[in-house]
C-alpha cells in the first residue's frame, strides 16, 4: 500500500510514522508513506498556501491551486482515493479503517485555518473523514490517527496476527480485560480461569467479559454486533433488555 499525505507541517509526522508498528510496517515494505509539503506546489516567492475568505470574516482559507497541483502530480495516472480530513466528514470507525486497508493507495489532504477552498471538496476530493465531533487546529493529527488504524490492519504489520481481529470494535464489541504476571499484585489476583490452561473455558470467559464490558460501557454497540444465541442468552442474564441485530429480520 502507498499512502501520500499533503500538509504544510510535514515535520509533525516522522516521530509518529517512524515509530513502533507503522515504522516496522514501512521497514518490512508493507506500506510506503510519503509526506509532502504543500508549499512545494506554490508558485509565488512567499510560497503562499492560504488567502483571506471571500465575503469577509476572520481566518484564512487554503487556496485551491497548490492542492490541485500537488494531488494531480502525486496521483499521476492512477486512480487513488483522495481523502480530505474535516470535522464535517463521515465519522471514522474501525469498519472504515478496514475498508481503507483494502486500498492500494490513499491520498490525505490536511486542512488548516478555516479549512480548504470549497472547490477542492467539490472537484478533487473523493471522501471526507472526521475523527470525531470536535475541532482540531489541523488535519495532521487526524491523518496520523487514520494511518495508524489502517496500517496496523495490513497483513504482517502486527507481531500477533489475531490481535487486530480480537480488538475492541473489530468484533463489534469492546474487548475484555487483559492480565499479565505477577499472578497476585498487591493482593489483587488474576482470575483463576486464565491460569487454568483450559482453552475452551478461557475463550468462554473472554467472550463473556467482552459482552459484559460492552453492556456496561457501550450498550449501543450491542444492537449492531454480530452475536451468537449463546451471547444473547448471556446478555439477557446480565440484564440487557435492548434489541439484537437480527431481531427485526427474524420477525
Ligand atoms: N472551519 C472548519 C469547520 O468549522 O468545519 C474547521 C477548520 S479546522 C480549525 C482546520 C482543519 O483541521 C480542517 O480543515 C481539517 O483538516 C482539520 N480538522 C479539524 N477537526 C477535525 C476533525 N474532527 N477530523 C478531521 N480533521 C479535522
Boltz pocket constraint, residues with backbone or C-beta under 6 A from the ligand:
constraints:
  - pocket:
      binder: B
      contacts: [[A, 84], [A, 85], [A, 86], [A, 87], [A, 88], [A, 109], [A, 110], [A, 111], [A, 112], [A, 113], [A, 114], [A, 115], [A, 116], [A, 129], [A, 130], [A, 131], [A, 132], [A, 133], [A, 134], [A, 135], [A, 136], [A, 137], [A, 138], [A, 139], [A, 140], [A, 142]]
      max_distance: 6.0
